[in-house]
Amino acid sequence: MPDRHLEFWYEYGSTYTYLTVARIASVAEAQKILVDWRPFLLMPILIEQGMQRGPFLPYPNKLRYMWRDVERRALRHNIPYQKPFLYPPNTLSTARIGYLAQSQHWCADFTQEVFRLHWTEGVIIGTDENIRRSLNFVGQDPDRIVSMAQRDDNKTGLRRQTEQAKALGIFGSPTFVVGNELFWGDDRLEDALDFAAGRF
């Protein structure tokens, strides 16, 4: 019997991840799949792969394609879209808060608001405004949470979670893990959900 469980591993600075963040909760709920939100830091993994500037910046044609592709997929899925004016954002502080939120069980709502502000209002991920508005949205005290996220134990926890992602063989975001199976990319979300539901 399938356990109907899916791990959603993601990096806050990933463009395609916005498309998943905007829809995974609703499509997983429709299939009665439990989603475990797992923020991690992708750049250390990319740097080990020789991509010191990430997967798009050194390649202008690929970068142009990515922006148009994200826009097309947003239209296809009826997801609000406004190209951010800054790329890539500095996501470290947000990722630390996301990791803390994961342990306190408000990660999904926080992450959805972080991405919504970035991709629909131009309130860039990692900025004080994005962080504070997102924390207020989920009913958390910004000063308290920002302080907690900077504690050494929380920083260490996020690093360990990033090492776990690497150990799983994760090399990009979004990635979905179902048992021992990896599915990479927003366009594999439906495949991952079907696999979690035992459809193949």
Buried (B, 14 or more C-beta within 10 A) or exposed (E): EEEBEBBBBBBBBBBBBBBBBBBBBEBBEEBEBEBEBBBBBBBEBBEEEEBEEBBBEEEEEEBEEBBEBBBEBBEEBEBEBEEBEEBBBBBBBBBBBBBBBBEEEBBBBBBBBBBBBBBBBEBBBBBEEBBBBBBEBBEBEBEEBBEBBEEEEBBEBBBEBBBEBBEBEBBBBBBBBBEEEBBBBBBBBEBBBBBBBEEE
